[in-house]
Amino acid sequence: MQKKKPALSTQLKAAKEQIEVMKVDIEKLTKDRDDQKKTKESYLLLRSELEKEIEQVHILLDILPGAAPRKGETNGWSAPTYNLMTRLAAYLANRSSAFSIIKDKKAE
């Protein structure tokens, strides 16, 4: 015996209910996508601002005597690049050694 199919009106009603559920899901997914897009844009803006600040400190260290250069001498395949903290540490180390030489000369 064959199973009787539901009436077309019943099928239509079930399809409309599924469409409403899908619409709600689409709205949720759209909201999540928009929130993620805003978060991404916020992080990209913050990163850009931080990179500008780091670049400004690198420019300052480029001017100061005794600071390590951004890139070292080429050793074979590539030249090493020095990060901000390394360059600042080199500047401070050279500065403190220069002050100790001045103190030694004054003591004599």
N, C-alpha and C positions, 0 to 999 in steps of 0.2 A: 504494500500500500504506500502511495506517495504521501509525503508530508505536505500539508496545505500551506501555501505561502500566505504571509500576512496581507491584508488588504492594502491597496495603494495609499489610502489615507493614513494608515498606520505607518507605513514606510516613510511617507512624506513627513509626518510628525517626528519620527525618530531622526530623520535627516536634518530637520530644522533644529532639533535639540543639539545634535552634533555640531552643526554650524555655529550655534551660539557658544558652545563650549570652546570651539576653535577660535572664535573671535576674542574671547576672554584671554585665551592663551597667547594670541598674537599681541594683544594689548600689553600683557605682562612682559613678553619678550621684547617688544618695542621699547618699553620703559627701561628695561634692564640694559638694552643696547645704548640708549641715549645716556643713561647714567654712566656707563663704562666709557663712552666717548668723552663726556665732560671730565671724568677723572683722568683719562689719558691726556687730554688737552692741558689740564691743570699741572700734571706732572711734567709734561714737555715744557711748559712755560717756566716752571720752577727750575728745571734742569738748565734751560737756556740762561736764566738769570745767574745761576751758580757758576756756569761755565764762563760767563762774562766776568764775574768777580775773580775767578781763578786766573783768567787771562790778565786782568789788571795787576794782580800780584806778580805774575810772571814778568810783565812789562817793568814793574818797579825793580825786580831783581835783575833784569837786563841792564838797568842803569847803574846799580850799585856796584862799586868795586869789590872784588873778592868773592862775589857770588859765582857759583858754578854756572856754566853755560847751559842752555836748554838741551843741547845735544853735545855729546862728547866726541872725541876723535874716532874716526872710522877704524874699526878693528875687523878687517876681513869683509864680511858681508854687510854689516849694518853699523850705524853709529848708535850708541846707547843714548836714550833720552832720559833726562833727570827729572823726577817729579818735583813738585813744589816744595815739599818738606826737605828733600835732599839739598835742593838749591839754597833754601833758607838756612839749613844747618851749616852748609859750607860757608855762607856769608857770616854767620854768627861765630863760627870757629875762627875764620880769618880775622874777624874784628877783635875777638878776645885775644888772639895771639898778637895782634898789632898793639893793643893796649898794654899787654905785658911787656913788650919791647919798649914802649914809651915809659912805663913805670921803671924799668930797669935803667934806662938812660937817665931818668931824673934822680934815681938813687945814687948814681955815680957822682 
